[in-house]
Amino acid sequence: MTVERTKSAYFPANQHLVMDTIERILRAHRLYRQTSVNRDTSTVTTTITPGFPLVSTKMTVQLRPVADQTFVQVTTHSQWYIGGDIFRMYDGYINRFLHALYTALASP
């Protein structure tokens, strides 16, 4: 069984800036490993490794321009043997990432 969580948000910035900021966030934090960026499909995939190698989580970030904003959808996929998320860790991964993105885009 796989645990999957998805959350989305709009950011008042162009897609190119949002993608650059996402790449910078993923490079800066050791939590994210094996990051792959596909600018053609506006998709970023990474592996979240919280310190327990066997409990890594795939995270996919998809971007889409909407008027003068960028729509960002973040999805986490647990390992196949994870049966549930009683501690809401997967929501936490997404919320921390979106918070980091919001903070980075809001700073000059």
ZAPA-993503 format. One record per residue: residue number from 1; x, y, z of N, C-alpha, C in turn; chain. Coordinates in pm, 1 decimal, always signed. Example, Ala and Ser with C-alpha at 12.3 -4.5 7.8 and 13.67 -1.06 7.14 Angstrom:
BEGIN
{1; {+1319.0; -569.0; +780.0}; {+1230.0; -450.0; +780.0}; {+1320.0; -330.0; +780.0}; "A"}
{2; {+1285.0; -225.0; +708.0}; {+1367.0; -106.0; +714.0}; {+1290.0; +3.0; +787.0}; "A"}
This chain:
BEGIN
{1; {+84.6; -117.3; +0.0}; {+0.0; +0.0; +0.0}; {+89.6; +124.2; +0.0}; "A"}
{2; {+54.4; +224.8; -74.1}; {+131.5; +348.3; -82.0}; {+49.7; +463.4; -27.5}; "A"}
{3; {+115.4; +549.8; +48.1}; {+50.7; +670.7; +98.0}; {+82.9; +783.4; +0.2}; "A"}
{4; {-19.4; +850.6; -48.9}; {-0.5; +961.6; -140.8}; {-73.6; +1083.2; -86.6}; "A"}
{5; {-4.0; +1196.2; -87.8}; {-63.6; +1322.7; -45.2}; {-36.1; +1427.1; -152.3}; "A"}
{6; {-131.3; +1517.8; -173.7}; {-116.8; +1624.2; -272.3}; {-169.2; +1754.8; -214.8}; "A"}
{7; {-97.8; +1861.0; -243.7}; {-141.5; +1994.4; -204.6}; {-93.6; +2091.0; -312.6}; "A"}
{8; {-169.6; +2196.6; -333.5}; {-131.5; +2293.3; -435.8}; {-144.9; +2434.9; -382.8}; "A"}
{9; {-77.4; +2527.4; -451.9}; {-81.9; +2668.1; -413.1}; {-49.6; +2752.8; -534.9}; "A"}
{10; {-93.7; +2877.1; -530.0}; {-62.0; +2974.6; -633.4}; {+44.2; +3070.1; -579.0}; "A"}
{11; {+140.3; +3104.5; -663.5}; {+245.3; +3197.1; -625.5}; {+247.2; +3313.7; -723.7}; "A"}
{12; {+252.4; +3437.0; -672.5}; {+248.8; +3554.7; -759.6}; {+385.2; +3584.3; -821.5}; "A"}
{13; {+433.3; +3490.0; -901.0}; {+562.4; +3504.8; -969.0}; {+555.9; +3424.1; -1098.0}; "A"}
{14; {+643.2; +3459.1; -1192.8}; {+641.8; +3384.5; -1318.6}; {+702.6; +3246.1; -1298.7}; "A"}
{15; {+668.8; +3156.0; -1387.1}; {+707.3; +3015.6; -1373.9}; {+858.7; +2996.9; -1372.2}; "A"}
{16; {+930.7; +3073.5; -1450.7}; {+1076.9; +3061.0; -1455.6}; {+1138.0; +3091.5; -1318.7}; "A"}
{17; {+1092.1; +3199.0; -1255.3}; {+1142.0; +3235.2; -1123.2}; {+1106.7; +3128.8; -1019.8}; "A"}
{18; {+985.3; +3077.1; -1026.3}; {+943.2; +2973.1; -931.7}; {+1028.9; +2847.3; -949.6}; "A"}
{19; {+1053.8; +2807.1; -1073.6}; {+1137.1; +2688.5; -1099.4}; {+1279.1; +2709.6; -1047.1}; "A"}
{20; {+1337.1; +2825.5; -1072.8}; {+1472.0; +2854.7; -1022.4}; {+1475.7; +2849.5; -870.3}; "A"}
{21; {+1373.1; +2902.7; -807.1}; {+1366.3; +2903.6; -660.8}; {+1351.5; +2762.3; -605.3}; "A"}
{22; {+1271.2; +2681.0; -670.1}; {+1255.8; +2541.3; -628.5}; {+1389.9; +2468.8; -636.1}; "A"}
{23; {+1461.3; +2487.0; -744.7}; {+1592.3; +2422.7; -758.6}; {+1686.5; +2467.4; -647.1}; "A"}
{24; {+1685.5; +2595.3; -615.2}; {+1772.2; +2647.9; -510.4}; {+1735.8; +2586.7; -374.2}; "A"}
{25; {+1607.2; +2574.2; -346.1}; {+1562.6; +2514.1; -219.4}; {+1608.1; +2369.1; -209.8}; "A"}
{26; {+1589.5; +2293.9; -316.5}; {+1624.1; +2151.6; -313.7}; {+1775.3; +2129.8; -301.0}; "A"}
{27; {+1854.0; +2218.1; -360.7}; {+2000.6; +2207.5; -348.6}; {+2047.4; +2244.2; -207.8}; "A"}
{28; {+1977.4; +2336.1; -143.2}; {+2021.5; +2388.7; -14.1}; {+1991.4; +2296.0; +103.7}; "A"}
{29; {+1897.8; +2205.0; +88.7}; {+1856.1; +2120.7; +201.2}; {+1897.1; +1975.8; +179.2}; "A"}
{30; {+1967.3; +1921.0; +277.4}; {+2013.8; +1782.3; +267.5}; {+1899.9; +1681.5; +270.6}; "A"}
{31; {+1782.5; +1724.9; +308.4}; {+1666.0; +1636.6; +312.9}; {+1631.9; +1583.1; +173.5}; "A"}
{32; {+1661.5; +1661.4; +69.4}; {+1624.3; +1626.6; -67.7}; {+1743.1; +1564.1; -141.5}; "A"}
{33; {+1719.6; +1449.2; -204.2}; {+1824.0; +1376.6; -276.3}; {+1770.7; +1335.3; -413.7}; "A"}
{34; {+1862.1; +1303.5; -502.6}; {+1828.1; +1250.5; -635.6}; {+1724.5; +1338.3; -705.2}; "A"}
{35; {+1753.3; +1466.5; -711.6}; {+1660.0; +1561.2; -772.8}; {+1677.4; +1563.0; -923.7}; "A"}
{36; {+1564.8; +1564.0; -992.3}; {+1562.5; +1570.3; -1138.3}; {+1468.1; +1682.4; -1179.0}; "A"}
{37; {+1517.9; +1770.5; -1267.9}; {+1437.9; +1884.0; -1314.4}; {+1412.9; +1867.6; -1463.6}; "A"}
{38; {+1286.4; +1873.6; -1501.8}; {+1250.5; +1868.7; -1643.6}; {+1177.4; +1999.1; -1676.5}; "A"}
{39; {+1250.6; +2091.7; -1734.7}; {+1191.9; +2222.8; -1766.2}; {+1090.4; +2213.1; -1880.7}; "A"}
{40; {+1103.1; +2112.7; -1966.4}; {+1007.0; +2096.7; -2075.6}; {+867.1; +2065.0; -2024.5}; "A"}
{41; {+860.2; +1983.2; -1919.4}; {+729.6; +1946.8; -1863.2}; {+699.5; +2023.7; -1734.7}; "A"}
{42; {+791.4; +2111.7; -1695.2}; {+776.7; +2190.3; -1571.6}; {+753.8; +2100.7; -1451.1}; "A"}
{43; {+835.7; +1995.4; -1442.7}; {+822.7; +1896.6; -1335.9}; {+956.9; +1877.3; -1265.8}; "A"}
{44; {+951.7; +1869.8; -1135.0}; {+1068.5; +1839.9; -1053.6}; {+1036.8; +1716.1; -971.7}; "A"}
{45; {+1128.2; +1620.6; -969.1}; {+1111.6; +1504.4; -882.6}; {+1233.1; +1497.7; -790.4}; "A"}
{46; {+1208.8; +1456.8; -668.8}; {+1317.2; +1443.6; -572.3}; {+1281.8; +1332.7; -474.8}; "A"}
{47; {+1379.4; +1290.0; -398.0}; {+1357.5; +1190.2; -294.5}; {+1383.9; +1255.8; -160.2}; "A"}
{48; {+1288.0; +1245.8; -72.0}; {+1302.7; +1298.5; +63.4}; {+1361.8; +1187.4; +148.4}; "A"}
{49; {+1474.7; +1216.1; +212.8}; {+1539.8; +1117.5; +299.5}; {+1553.1; +1177.6; +439.5}; "A"}
{50; {+1460.9; +1144.7; +528.5}; {+1457.3; +1206.8; +660.3}; {+1558.3; +1151.6; +760.1}; "A"}
{51; {+1658.8; +1080.0; +715.9}; {+1755.4; +1022.6; +807.8}; {+1737.3; +873.1; +826.1}; "A"}
{52; {+1630.8; +819.2; +772.2}; {+1605.2; +675.7; +776.4}; {+1606.5; +626.5; +632.3}; "A"}
{53; {+1715.8; +570.1; +583.0}; {+1729.0; +536.7; +441.7}; {+1616.1; +451.4; +384.4}; "A"}
{54; {+1559.1; +364.5; +461.9}; {+1454.5; +277.2; +409.9}; {+1316.9; +343.6; +409.5}; "A"}
{55; {+1307.6; +465.9; +458.7}; {+1179.6; +533.5; +466.7}; {+1179.4; +657.2; +375.5}; "A"}
{56; {+1252.1; +649.9; +266.9}; {+1254.6; +764.3; +175.9}; {+1119.4; +779.4; +105.7}; "A"}
{57; {+1092.8; +900.3; +59.6}; {+965.0; +934.9; -1.6}; {+989.2; +1010.8; -130.6}; "A"}
{58; {+920.5; +974.3; -235.3}; {+929.0; +1047.6; -362.2}; {+839.0; +1170.3; -354.3}; "A"}
{59; {+890.4; +1282.6; -405.2}; {+809.5; +1404.0; -411.5}; {+816.6; +1458.6; -553.5}; "A"}
{60; {+700.3; +1490.9; -607.2}; {+690.7; +1547.2; -741.6}; {+629.6; +1685.6; -730.8}; "A"}
{61; {+692.1; +1781.0; -799.8}; {+642.1; +1918.0; -802.6}; {+611.7; +1952.5; -947.4}; "A"}
{62; {+489.4; +1991.7; -974.3}; {+449.2; +2030.1; -1110.1}; {+408.4; +2176.8; -1109.7}; "A"}
{63; {+453.0; +2249.0; -1212.6}; {+423.0; +2390.9; -1224.9}; {+337.6; +2415.1; -1348.1}; "A"}
{64; {+251.3; +2515.8; -1337.3}; {+169.5; +2555.1; -1451.4}; {+142.8; +2705.9; -1442.0}; "A"}
{65; {+170.4; +2779.2; -1548.2}; {+141.4; +2922.7; -1544.1}; {-9.0; +2947.3; -1549.9}; "A"}
{66; {-54.8; +3041.6; -1469.4}; {-195.7; +3080.8; -1468.1}; {-197.4; +3233.1; -1459.4}; "A"}
{67; {-228.2; +3297.5; -1570.7}; {-227.4; +3444.4; -1580.1}; {-90.7; +3495.2; -1535.1}; "A"}
{68; {-85.7; +3579.7; -1434.3}; {+41.9; +3634.4; -1388.0}; {+93.0; +3561.3; -1264.1}; "A"}
{69; {+46.9; +3438.3; -1243.5}; {+88.5; +3357.4; -1129.4}; {+140.3; +3222.1; -1177.0}; "A"}
{70; {+189.9; +3144.4; -1081.9}; {+230.3; +3006.6; -1110.7}; {+157.7; +2914.2; -1014.2}; "A"}
{71; {+91.2; +2814.6; -1070.3}; {+23.4; +2710.9; -992.7}; {+125.8; +2601.0; -965.0}; "A"}
{72; {+141.3; +2566.1; -839.1}; {+237.9; +2464.3; -797.7}; {+162.1; +2352.3; -728.7}; "A"}
{73; {+179.7; +2229.7; -779.6}; {+118.0; +2112.2; -717.5}; {+228.8; +2020.1; -669.1}; "A"}
{74; {+222.1; +1983.4; -542.8}; {+323.6; +1897.9; -480.9}; {+257.7; +1767.7; -438.1}; "A"}
{75; {+318.5; +1656.1; -475.9}; {+265.3; +1524.4; -441.8}; {+377.6; +1439.9; -381.2}; "A"}
{76; {+346.5; +1372.5; -272.0}; {+440.9; +1277.8; -213.3}; {+387.2; +1135.8; -232.7}; "A"}
{77; {+480.1; +1042.7; -253.1}; {+447.0; +899.9; -269.1}; {+539.0; +822.3; -176.1}; "A"}
{78; {+480.8; +751.6; -82.2}; {+562.0; +672.8; +10.2}; {+613.2; +545.7; -57.8}; "A"}
{79; {+701.0; +477.9; +11.7}; {+744.0; +345.3; -32.1}; {+622.8; +252.5; -29.6}; "A"}
{80; {+626.9; +146.1; -107.6}; {+512.5; +55.7; -120.8}; {+473.6; -11.6; +10.7}; "A"}
{81; {+569.8; -27.2; +101.7}; {+540.9; -100.6; +225.2}; {+490.4; -11.8; +339.2}; "A"}
{82; {+474.5; +116.6; +313.6}; {+420.8; +206.3; +416.3}; {+268.3; +194.0; +414.0}; "A"}
{83; {+210.8; +158.6; +525.1}; {+67.8; +130.5; +528.9}; {-20.3; +246.2; +570.8}; "A"}
{84; {+37.8; +351.3; +625.5}; {-43.9; +463.3; +670.0}; {+42.5; +580.7; +710.3}; "A"}
{85; {-20.9; +687.1; +748.8}; {+50.5; +810.0; +784.4}; {-10.7; +867.3; +911.4}; "A"}
{86; {-0.4; +793.7; +1021.6}; {-65.5; +836.6; +1145.1}; {-2.0; +963.4; +1202.8}; "A"}
{87; {+123.2; +992.3; +1168.0}; {+190.0; +1112.1; +1217.8}; {+182.1; +1228.3; +1119.3}; "A"}
{88; {+113.0; +1209.3; +1006.6}; {+94.3; +1312.4; +904.3}; {+228.1; +1365.8; +853.0}; "A"}
{89; {+326.2; +1277.7; +842.1}; {+458.7; +1316.4; +794.5}; {+454.8; +1365.1; +649.9}; "A"}
{90; {+372.5; +1302.4; +566.6}; {+371.2; +1336.6; +424.4}; {+309.4; +1474.2; +401.3}; "A"}
{91; {+207.0; +1507.3; +478.5}; {+153.0; +1643.9; +473.9}; {+258.8; +1743.4; +521.5}; "A"}
{92; {+333.7; +1704.1; +622.6}; {+439.4; +1790.4; +676.3}; {+547.8; +1817.8; +574.4}; "A"}
{93; {+587.9; +1716.4; +499.7}; {+689.0; +1737.2; +394.3}; {+640.0; +1841.5; +294.1}; "A"}
{94; {+515.9; +1827.4; +252.8}; {+460.2; +1920.4; +154.1}; {+449.0; +2060.6; +213.0}; "A"}
{95; {+396.7; +2071.4; +333.7}; {+379.6; +2202.0; +396.2}; {+513.1; +2273.3; +417.1}; "A"}
{96; {+615.2; +2199.8; +460.7}; {+747.4; +2261.1; +479.5}; {+805.5; +2308.6; +346.9}; "A"}
{97; {+788.0; +2228.1; +241.4}; {+838.9; +2267.5; +110.7}; {+767.1; +2392.9; +60.4}; "A"}
{98; {+634.1; +2394.1; +67.0}; {+558.9; +2510.7; +19.9}; {+591.0; +2635.0; +102.9}; "A"}
{99; {+610.9; +2617.9; +231.0}; {+649.1; +2730.7; +317.6}; {+786.9; +2785.5; +274.9}; "A"}
{100; {+881.1; +2695.2; +250.6}; {+1014.9; +2737.5; +206.4}; {+1006.5; +2811.7; +72.6}; "A"}
{101; {+920.8; +2763.4; -16.8}; {+904.1; +2828.2; -147.8}; {+842.2; +2966.2; -129.5}; "A"}
{102; {+738.1; +2976.1; -50.0}; {+673.3; +3104.6; -24.5}; {+772.7; +3203.7; +36.8}; "A"}
{103; {+848.4; +3158.3; +136.4}; {+944.7; +3244.5; +204.5}; {+1053.7; +3292.2; +109.1}; "A"}
{104; {+1105.6; +3201.1; +28.1}; {+1211.6; +3237.2; -66.6}; {+1162.3; +3335.9; -170.8}; "A"}
{105; {+1039.9; +3317.6; -218.8}; {+986.5; +3408.1; -320.2}; {+949.4; +3544.2; -260.3}; "A"}
{106; {+916.4; +3547.2; -132.9}; {+877.7; +3672.4; -68.1}; {+997.8; +3757.8; -27.9}; "A"}
{107; {+1114.1; +3694.2; -15.8}; {+1232.7; +3770.9; +25.7}; {+1297.5; +3837.4; -95.6}; "A"}
{108; {+1352.9; +3956.9; -73.9}; {+1413.1; +4030.1; -187.6}; {+1540.9; +3968.7; -237.9}; "A"}
